[in-house]
Amino acid sequence: MTSTRPFHMNDLFRFNNVNLDILTETFNMPFYLQYQSRWPDLFKIAESPDKSIMGYMIGKSEGSDALWHGHVSAVTVAPLYRRLGLAKKLMEDLESTSENVYNAYFVDLFVRSSNSLAISMYEKFGYVTYRRVLGYYSGDDAEDALDMRKALPRDKHKRSVIPLTKPVLPEDLEW
């Protein structure tokens, strides 16, 4: 049986089976440490009975006023454990914490516009494309991102998910 638990610093030395996958964004050590120190309740591990790391989710809360929201910085599952509902479980945990602890209006995430599998998965979870961010991902394989959002109960009129009609540039992002 899979269990979820808070991320521990020693997990940084144990999650190569997740991070060494081509579909997973990896970050530098200070990135993980910052999230662990500032938003420990939004940094979770999915663990197998033998204590192998099956996947993880990194999130944060940010914004102000009606733009106060939970943000998914990363959700990833090791290839061996995909299609078992782990991403859904991790996302639901972040959504619940964003709603019940942070009283957020919505949850958002950025996804490569070419990642049709992830986009489809997020749509099944209730996320909608809010806007396109031109050139969000830089480097050799530069591409646009889709900013996807899911309204939480605090946003009674679902204003946070009304799609924008024009794309934006990374420098136009609020947070």
N, C-alpha and C positions, 0 to 999 in steps of 0.2 A: 504494500500500500504506500502510495506517495504521501509525503507530509510536506507542509510548507513551514518555514521558520524564518526568523530574522537572519540576515546576513551577518557572519562573523568575520573579523579581519583575516583569520587563517584560511577562509574560503578563497582568498586571492591566490593561494598556492594550490588550489584543488579544482579550479574550474576550466582548465585547459580543454577538456573534452567538449565544453560548450563554446568557448571563445575561439578555438582554432577551426571554426567552420566559416566558409566563404560568405554565408548570409549574415554573419554576426559582426556588428560594429564593435571594435575593441577600443579601449581608452587607455590613457596613461594612469599610472598609480595615483597621482593626486586627485584625479577625477573620482575614482572609487572612494578614496578616503574622504573627500568633501561630502559626497552623498551619505556615506556612513555616519559622519559626524552631524550633519545638518538635518537629514530626513531618515533616520534609522527605521522608522515605521513604514517607509515606502521602499525599502531595499530588502527583498525577500528571495529566498532560495527554495526551490523544489528539490526534495531529496528522496532517494529510493530507500527501501528497507536496509540495503547494505551500505547506506550513507554516501552513495555516489551522488554527485550533483547532476540533476536532470535538467535544470534550467534556472533562470533567475529573472528578476524584474527590478529595475531601478527607476525610481520616480522622485518627484519633488512637488512642492506647492509654490506657486508664484502668482504674480499679478496684483491687481488692486481693484476695489469696487466690483463692478459686474464682470470684470475680467479675471477675478480671483479664481484660480483653477488648479487642478492636479495635472501634472505633465508626466507622460511616460518617456523617460530618456532611453530606456532599453528594455525590451522583453525578448528573451531568447530561450530556446529549448535545444538541447543536444540532439543531433540527428537520430540517434538510437531511440529517443523518447518522443519524437514528434507524432502528431495525430492521436494523442491520448487525452487531449483536453487540458494539458498543462498550461498552455498560453492563456486559455480562457480563465482558468482558475487564478492565475497570477494577475490577470487584468481585472477580474472581479474583486480581488483583494485590494488592488490599488483604487478602484472606483469606490469601494466601500469606505476605505480610509479617507479618501478625498471628500466624500460626502459627510461621514459621521465624525471625523476628527477635525478636518480643515474647513468644513462647511463651504465647499467649493461650488461654483456654478456649473462647471463642466470639467471634463478631462480631455486633454489633447495629446497628439503625438505627430511626429513627422515621419514619413515613409518615402522611400525612393519611388518616383513616379513609374519606374519600370518594374517594380516588385509586385506584380499582379497577384501572386499568391497571398502575400501579406495584406494587400488592399482588400482582397476578397474576404480574408479571415476577419479583418477589422469591421468590414461591413456586416458580416454575420453577427458580430458582437454589438451592433447598433451604432457604429461610428459612421459619420458622413463626411464627405470632402467639403471642408469649409473654404479652402483656397489653395491655389498653386503658388509655390515660392520658387521663383526662377533662379537657377544656379545655386540652390541651397547647398548641395553636395559638391565640393570642389575636388581638385586633384585630377589624376589621369582619367578617371571615369566620372567626370563632372555631369551632374544632371539636376533636374528639378525635384522638389519634394512636394508631396501633398500634405497639407496641414489637415488632419482628420480630427473631428471632435464628437463627443457624446455629451449631451446635456444631462445634468444631474437634477434631482428634484427641486433644488433651490431655484433653478431657472424655470419657473412655472410656465413661461410663455415661449421657452426654447429659443430665445433671441441669440444665444451664443452659437447656435448651429445654422443660422440662416446663411447660406453660401454667398461669398463675395462674387461679383461678376467679372472682376479683372484680377489677373495675377499680381503678386507683389514681389519686391526684391528682398533679400535677406536683411538689408539695412532698414527696411520698413517694418520689420517685426517689432512688436511691443516688448517682448521679453527675450 
